[in-house]
Amino acid sequence: MGSTLPPRIDMHVHVAVLGDDPAFADYGAISPWMRQQLSFRIMLLYGHIDHDQVSDSVLRATVLKTVLESSLDQVVCLALDPVYSDDGIRRPERSNLWVDNSYITKELIPRAPGRILLGASVHPYDPAFPDRVAACVADGAVLLKWLPSAQQINLADPRVADALTFLATAKPGGQPLPLLLHVGAEYAIMTTDPRTSSWDFLTWGTLDRLRNRLRHRDARWATPDIVGAHANLRTGLAAGAQIILAHCGLPYFAPRGLGFLEHDDFPAVEALLAETHANPERRGRCYADVSACVSPFRKSWFSKIRKLPEALLLAGSDFPVPVFELSAGLKENLRDLEAMVMRGELDRLVVPQDNLLDVNWRELRHAFGDHAMFYNAAALLR
């Protein structure tokens, strides 16, 4: 009998809710400020959505069409809990974007049976964190998502250590619910408080301090407590938590060799993965995903990614973040040129015409071959 390969899972797919339609009002929102930002318009461009025609039903239809028409077996759609204040009060008005877990379980999963998995989000400052996580697990959650800057989560806060310790045994039989943790600079979902922009960072050095000093005083970052953040991560790992470090902590715009131009958390990610690799008996483990890495600048980092432990890497897209056809040949480029010149389809210059999830997967396969990253999620998220 031939062997059966594990399912191909994109474990990093974002969804969004405007909240304008009363039928979607409880599912999330995007702030008026964020709707006017270039980053939001770029996301719509890659989804082939007209900015003047965007609606909750259109956003839902776009995600479902992308998932159902892709060649992948499954995708993890990510919720994003709103901001919680230091005293544990839910503050959605302090979020530029938030998506409720129920949007995925009620609006997406039933319309794509077997194709969409729940990537839940519960803020560690919520006093009901254990109960809410347990409810998400009962609903089929395969991981939990935090974006510290946008959710205004200080990774050095003691509640983070408590939350990671709980996640270490949150699934039936005392198994861990993995945490997908954004690390490094964030440009897509911006915080409403510029001071928290540094709360995604796992490093803080002289260049960070210099760049921060050059910012306008109203846009300066708070100095992150790196020692406290790492201490909390290690508390969670000691308890058995599984932590996925998003995007390998890479800069987005600075190519390899010029990483000093932008904040770079790759060395911290590299060290945490090396520590996990060197201690295979330890129950707590660090992983990294390669989502949002199919871009012209991050391509230069592929040789560094190849040196990371294969068993600790996961494939993902970060949809609808831009993905580029880095391996496009002459024939494909000529077709795009013809469409731009003859039909005025200027977006063909940067936006792939194929299914974006498939383009991302195809480009990763072209760059990394038959790498374990394409199969690891099936075991981690089972």
Residue pairs with C-beta under 8 A, 6 or more apart in sequence:
5 375
6 375
6 378
6 379
7 73
7 74
7 378
8 71
8 72
8 73
8 74
8 315
8 361
8 374
8 375
9 72
9 73
9 74
9 75
9 76
9 117
9 315
9 377
9 378
9 381
10 70
10 72
10 74
10 75
10 76
10 315
10 316
10 317
10 319
10 357
10 360
10 361
11 75
11 76
11 119
11 143
11 180
11 244
11 289
11 291
11 314
11 315
11 316
11 377
11 381
12 76
12 78
12 119
12 180
12 246
12 289
12 291
12 292
12 314
12 316
12 317
12 318
12 319
13 63
13 67
13 75
13 76
13 77
13 78
13 119
13 316
13 317
13 318
13 319
13 357
14 77
14 78
14 80
14 188
14 318
14 319
14 320
14 321
15 59
15 63
15 77
15 78
15 79
15 99
15 103
15 104
15 108
16 28
16 30
16 43
16 59
16 97
16 99
17 24
17 27
17 28
17 29
17 30
17 56
17 59
17 99
17 100
17 103
18 24
18 29
18 30
18 35
18 54
18 55
18 56
18 59
19 25
19 27
19 28
19 29
19 30
19 56
20 55
20 56
21 55
21 56
21 57
23 56
24 56
24 103
24 107
26 100
26 102
27 56
27 99
27 100
27 102
27 103
27 107
28 80
28 97
28 98
28 99
28 100
28 103
29 92
29 95
29 97
29 98
30 40
30 96
30 97
31 95
31 96
31 97
31 192
33 96
34 40
34 96
34 97
34 189
34 190
37 190
39 187
39 188
39 190
41 51
42 322
43 188
43 320
43 321
44 50
44 51
44 54
45 347
45 351
46 320
46 321
46 322
46 323
46 351
46 356
47 59
47 62
47 66
47 320
48 62
48 351
49 58
49 59
49 62
60 107
60 108
63 77
63 108
64 108
64 111
64 112
66 319
66 355
66 356
66 357
67 75
67 77
67 112
67 115
67 116
67 357
68 112
68 115
69 355
70 355
70 357
70 358
71 355
71 358
71 361
72 357
72 358
72 361
73 115
74 114
74 115
74 116
74 117
75 115
75 116
75 117
75 319
75 357
76 116
76 117
76 118
76 119
76 142
76 143
76 316
76 377
76 381
77 104
77 108
77 116
77 117
77 118
77 119
78 99
78 119
78 121
78 145
78 180
79 99
79 100
79 101
79 103
79 104
79 118
79 119
79 120
79 121
79 145
80 95
80 97
80 98
80 99
80 121
80 145
80 147
80 150
80 151
80 189
81 98
81 121
81 122
81 123
81 126
81 151
82 90
82 91
82 92
82 94
82 95
82 98
82 123
82 151
83 90
83 91
83 92
83 94
83 95
83 98
83 123
83 150
83 151
83 152
83 192
84 90
84 91
84 123
84 125
84 126
84 151
84 152
85 91
85 94
85 125
86 125
88 125
88 126
88 127
90 123
90 126
92 98
94 152
94 192
94 193
95 150
95 151
95 192
96 150
96 189
96 190
96 191
96 192
97 150
97 189
99 121
101 118
101 120
101 121
101 122
101 136
101 139
101 141
104 116
104 118
104 119
104 120
105 118
105 139
105 140
108 116
109 116
109 118
109 140
117 140
117 142
117 381
118 136
118 139
118 140
118 141
118 142
119 141
119 142
119 143
119 144
119 145
119 180
120 133
120 136
120 139
120 141
120 143
120 144
120 145
121 144
121 145
121 146
121 151
122 129
122 132
122 133
122 136
122 144
123 129
123 146
123 151
123 153
124 146
124 153
124 157
124 159
124 160
124 162
124 163
125 153
125 157
125 159
126 132
129 159
129 162
129 163
129 166
130 166
133 141
133 144
133 166
133 167
133 170
133 177
134 170
136 144
137 170
137 171
137 172
137 177
141 177
142 177
142 178
142 381
143 177
143 178
143 179
143 180
143 244
143 381
144 167
144 177
144 178
144 179
144 180
145 179
145 180
146 153
146 179
146 180
146 181
146 182
147 182
147 186
147 189
147 200
148 154
148 155
148 181
148 182
148 196
148 199
148 200
149 182
149 186
149 190
149 191
149 196
149 197
149 198
149 199
149 200
150 186
150 189
150 190
150 191
152 191
152 192
152 193
152 196
152 199
153 160
153 199
154 160
154 196
154 199
154 224
154 225
155 199
155 224
155 225
155 228
155 229
155 232
155 233
156 224
156 225
156 227
156 228
156 229
156 231
156 232
157 232
158 232
160 229
160 232
160 236
161 231
161 232
161 235
161 236
163 236
164 179
164 232
164 233
164 235
164 236
164 237
164 239
164 241
164 243
165 235
165 236
165 239
165 241
167 176
167 177
167 178
167 179
167 236
167 241
167 242
168 176
168 236
168 239
168 240
168 241
168 242
168 283
168 284
169 175
169 176
169 239
169 240
170 176
170 177
171 177
176 240
176 241
176 242
176 283
176 284
177 242
178 242
178 243
178 244
178 287
178 380
178 381
179 236
179 241
179 242
179 243
179 244
180 244
180 246
180 289
181 243
181 244
181 245
181 246
182 200
182 246
182 247
183 200
183 201
183 202
183 245
183 246
183 247
183 249
183 265
183 268
183 269
184 200
184 201
184 246
184 247
184 249
184 250
184 251
184 252
184 263
184 264
184 265
184 266
185 197
185 200
185 251
185 252
185 262
185 263
186 197
186 200
187 252
188 321
190 197
191 197
194 218
194 219
194 220
194 221
195 220
195 221
195 222
196 221
196 222
197 221
198 204
198 208
198 212
198 221
198 222
198 223
198 224
199 222
199 224
200 265
201 208
201 224
201 226
201 263
201 265
202 226
202 229
202 230
202 245
202 249
202 265
202 268
202 269
203 226
203 263
203 264
203 265
203 267
203 268
204 223
204 224
204 226
207 260
208 221
208 263
209 223
211 263
212 220
212 221
212 223
213 220
215 221
233 243
233 272
236 243
236 284
237 243
237 282
237 284
237 285
237 286
238 284
239 284
240 283
240 284
241 284
242 284
242 285
242 286
242 287
242 380
243 272
243 284
243 285
243 286
243 287
244 286
244 287
244 288
244 289
244 314
244 380
245 265
245 269
245 272
245 273
245 286
245 287
245 288
245 289
246 288
246 289
246 291
246 318
247 288
247 289
247 290
247 291
247 292
247 293
247 318
248 266
248 269
248 288
248 289
248 290
248 293
248 301
248 305
248 308
249 264
249 265
249 266
249 268
249 269
249 288
250 264
250 265
250 266
250 293
250 298
250 301
251 259
251 261
251 262
251 263
251 264
251 266
251 297
251 298
252 262
252 292
252 295
252 297
252 298
253 261
253 262
253 297
254 260
254 261
254 262
254 264
254 297
255 297
255 300
255 301
256 300
256 301
256 303
256 304
257 300
259 266
266 301
266 304
269 286
269 288
270 304
270 308
272 286
273 286
273 287
273 288
273 308
273 309
273 312
274 309
275 286
276 282
276 285
276 286
276 287
276 309
276 312
277 309
277 311
277 312
285 312
286 312
287 312
287 313
287 314
287 376
287 380
288 308
288 312
288 313
288 314
289 313
289 314
289 315
289 316
290 305
290 313
290 314
290 315
290 316
290 364
290 373
291 316
291 317
291 318
291 321
292 298
292 317
292 318
292 321
293 299
293 301
293 302
293 305
293 364
294 317
294 323
294 324
294 326
294 359
294 360
294 363
294 364
294 367
295 322
295 323
295 324
296 324
296 326
299 326
299 367
302 367
302 368
305 313
305 368
306 368
310 371
310 372
310 373
311 372
311 376
312 376
313 371
313 372
313 373
313 376
314 373
314 376
314 377
314 380
315 361
315 364
315 373
315 374
315 376
315 377
316 377
317 323
317 356
317 357
317 360
317 361
319 356
319 357
319 360
320 356
322 350
322 351
323 352
323 356
323 359
323 360
323 363
324 350
324 352
324 363
325 332
325 352
325 359
325 363
326 363
326 366
326 367
327 362
327 363
327 366
327 367
328 336
336 348
336 349
339 345
339 348
340 346
340 348
340 349
352 359
361 374
364 371
364 373
364 374
365 374
